[in-house]
Structure formats: C-alpha cells, structure tokens
C-alpha cells in the first residue's frame, strides 16, 4: 500500500491519548461484529447487547455522559472489550480508526488521519521531506513544488493556488461544528489568512503534503490543490493569532472538516 513514511511506526497512544477516539465519536457496529456480540455469554454479553441502539443507519453503541464516552471505555482510558475479549471483538470502525484509504489510478493508498494526536505529531515533527512509498504518479510535480525548500513556503503556496477573497470566518462558523474548542478558536480568529512565518515552514510543509496526499485522489479534482493550500493557511493563521497550538489546531481542523463530507465539500466549493 502506498503511504507516507511518517506513518511507518504509528502506535496508538491508548490511555495516554488526551483526545481518545472512544469519546465524542459515533461508534457504528458492523454486521459481523454484531453477530459476535450476540454470541457473547454472561454478564459482559448482556451488557454488550444492552449498550447497543438501532436506527435507520444501523447499529451503534449508546454513548454515555457529557463526554459521550463509549460504554466500554474504562476509568484508565482503556477498552474493556480488548482487555476481556481481545481485539477481534472490536467493530471495524474501532479497528481501523484513524486510518483512511483511497484509490489513485487503480493503486490503493492509505494513511492515518490528522484528527489523531499521534498521527498529527508524526506529521508535524518530521524534519526531512515526507516521502510517498510508491511515488506520487501524476501528482509528482506538485509534490516537488510543495517540498522545494529552496523557496520560502509562502512562495510555494502562492504558486500552487491563489485563494479567492471571501469572508472565511463567517463561512467556517456557518458549517456544522462539534467541538466547542473549534468554535472558540474560530471566534478568537480575526478572519484574515496571514502569510506563513519561516519558523513554522517545515511542519506546515508537512501539513501541505498530507492534505495533497489525502485529498488529491482524482486528477480532475480542480479543488484539491486550493483546498490543501487553504487548509494550511487557515491552521497557520489560527496558530499565529494565538488561537491554539499547531498540533491541536491541526487535530481540530481535521476532526471538524475532514471527517465531515458536507464541510469538506463546502470548503472545496469555496476555494474555487
């Protein structure tokens, strides 16, 4: 599978994660896993079946409390299902998150989403240019420009895409939002997309490569490059104006925008 080299040694932080994917996310249960849950005996089996709700989209766990915790996330931040039954009893979404997959010219590519703090840190901390295991295919020239460190990052971004003049703050606040921290960051922001500061050029370059890798999967997608440029400019502007750390803003942006098809589509339409 084609993937960026910064993900080669990815390991879930489990209980050490400050933003567990077992809190605040809908946890769907696929049909094969649901059948396994139906066969679990004893008190745990009864608890499992009593923790599942069914709606028009299928089955999912009933989340608990204000934090919307998975009912099987224990007080130490560990999954009771793994501890008591093993990883084979996880639903597909729990096994795969935060992985993503797509196809480019008949070749499968995959990686780890920026919404995961471990993945975000791996991307931001990489010092050497990120490499794609199988090459960039028709995206090679764009990737080379994105990583051409002979040029200031600001110049690279301008050569890749000039964004239209819009009221970006109003647009972003008008999208669906889940996390109050994201709303607070947007409300503190001036609404201006500022120029890129040199000290952040390497981690922001890495973000640019990530967004190109994840979102430019079809040659004819005219919005993919400006969307990647906008994503980097927004995160950098929020950080420069004291709205949060680079890692946290990257994680929030991913969770709020990338994991919503509607929000991603709205921004892709706006950057053209």
N, C-alpha and C positions, 0 to 999 in steps of 0.2 A: 504494500500500500504506500502511496506517495504521501509524505508528511514532512513537516518542518523539523529540523534537527533539534530544536529546543525542547521537543516533547519526548525525546528518546528515553529519558529517565523519570517520566512522570510517576508520582506516587501520591495517592490520596492522603490528605493530612488527617483524615478521620476525626478523632476527638480534639485534635489541635486546631481544627479549622474554625475560624471566627464566624464564618458565614456558611454554615452547613447547608448542603442541598437537601437535607432532611427537614428543613424549616422553611416555610413560606412558599413552597413549590407544590403544585398539584402532583400527586403520585398515582399515576394510572397503573392498573394491573392488567397485564396481557392475559389472553385466554389460557395458554398453557400453565402459567403461574397460578391462575385462579383455580385450575383443576388440582394442582399440587396442594394449594391451601385447603381445598375441600377434603383432602385425604389426611391432613394432619390431625392426630388424635390428642386427647387430653385437654387440659386447661388452655394450653397455648393455641390449639386448634380452635377451641371455642372462642378465644379472644380474637384470633385472626378473623374468623367469619363474622364476629360481631363488630369489627372495625372497618368493614367494607360497605360502601354505598354504591348504588347503581343508578345511573341516569341515562339519558339518551345517547351519550357518547361512550358508555361502557361502565367499567368498574374502577373504583379508586378508593384509597384509604380516607377515612374521616379524619381530618386534621384537628389538632387539639389546641385550645387556648389562643391567646392573642398572638403568640408567635407562630401559630399554625404549624405545630410540630407533628411529625409522623408519630403515630401512637406507639411505634416500636423503637423510637429513639430514647435510649436510657439517660439517666442523670449525668453520665460521664460523656455523653455525646457519641455513644457507640450504638450500632444497630443490634437489637436483640435477636432479630431473625438470623443474622450471620453468626452471632455467638451461640445460639441454641440449635439452629438447623443447618447452617452453612450457606455459602454464597449461592449455591444452586437454587435456593428458595427466594432469591431476590427477583423482583419483576424486571422486565427488560430495561425499563427506564432507569431503574436503580443501578443495574449492572453497567449501563452504557454512559450515563451522565458523568462528566460534561462532554463526552465525545460527540463529534459530528462527522457526517460522511456525505460526500457528494461525488459526482462523476464528471470527469472532464475528458472529452474525446474518447469515451469508452474505457477510461482508466479510473479506478477508484482512488479517491483521496480522502484523507481523514485527519482529524486533529482533536484538540481539546479546547473547549470554549473559554473565552476570556472571562466569563462570569465566575469561573472557579479561581479562587485566590492563588492556588498553587500554580495553575496554568498562567495566570496573569503575571505572577512573579517570574516565572521561567522566561516569558517573552520579554519583559521589561529589563531583566538583568543580563540578558545575553550581550556580550561585548563585541563579538565578531559577527559579521553579516550572517543572517539566518539563511540556511541552505535548504532547498527542497530535495528530498531524496531521489526523486526521479526526474527532476528538471521541470521547467516552467512551461514547456511547449510554446504555444503562440503568445504566452504572456511574458516571454523571456526578456524582450526589450524593455518593457515597462518595469519589470522587477529589477533589471540592471540599473535603470534610471533611479528607481526608488532607493537603491543601495549605493549609489555613486557618491562616496564620501569626499570626492574632490570638490563637490558642490555643496554649499550650505543647504540644509534641509528645506528652508523656506523657498529657495530657488527650485529645488526638485518638486515641491508641492505645486508651485506655480506652473511649472512645465507640464505637470500631469493634468491639472484641472484648475480653471478659474471658476469659482463658485458664483452663482447669481446673488444679487442683493435681495435679501429677504429679512423679515422680522423673525429671526430664528428662535428667539426666546418665546415669543407667542406661539409659534408653531410647535415647539417642543412641549410647552406647558399644555397645549391642546391635545396632545397624544395621551393614550392610556398610560397611566403610571401606577406602579405597585408599591414602591418603597418610598417612605417619607424622606429618607436621606437624599434621594434623587431629586425630589421636589424642592427640598431645601437648597440643594446645590444650584439648581436652575434659578431659583428665586434670588439667590445672592449674586448671580452672574449678571454682568452689565448687558449682555446680549451681543457684545462685539466679539468677532473671531479675530484674535490678536495674532501678530506674527510670532513665529517659532523662535524661542530663545536657544542659543547654542548649547548651554549645558545639558539640555534635555534632548539633543538631536539624536543620540543613539537609541534610547528607549522609544522615542517617538518614531524613529525609522522602523524599529521592530514592530510597533503597532501598525504602521502603514503596510508592512509586508504581510502581517497577519490578516488585515482586512482585505487586502488584494487576494490572498490565498483563499480565504473563506467565502468571499462574495463574488469574485470574478470567475465563475464556473462555465459561463457561456460566452463565446467570442462576441456575439452580437449584443450583449448587455451593455448598452451605452451608459447606464447609470452607475455601473460597478466602480469605475475609477473615481469619478467625483464623489461617490458615496464614501469610499475609503479616505479620500482627502478630507472631506467634511468631518468624518469621524475623528481623525487625528486632530484637526484644527479645533474642534469643539472640546475634546478632552484636554488638549494643551491650554486652551483659553480658560477653561474652568480651573485648572490647576494654577495657572499664572495669577488668577484673580482670587486665590485663597479659598476656593470652594471645596477643597479636599486634596488628598494625596493622589499622585498619579495612579498608583495601583488601585486605590479604592474607586476613583472616578472611572477608570477603565472597566473595573468589575461591574459597577452600577450601570454604565452605559450599555455594556453587553447584555446584562440581565433585562434592562428596560427596553432596549431597541432590538438587539439581535434575536432575542427569544420571543419576540412578538412579530409575526409575519405582517400584521397590519402596520405596526410602527416602522418596520424596515421598508415596506412598500411606500409609505407616506414620505419618508425621507428620500428614498430613491427618486420619487417623482419630483420632490422639491429641489434637488440638486441639479436637475437638467435645465 
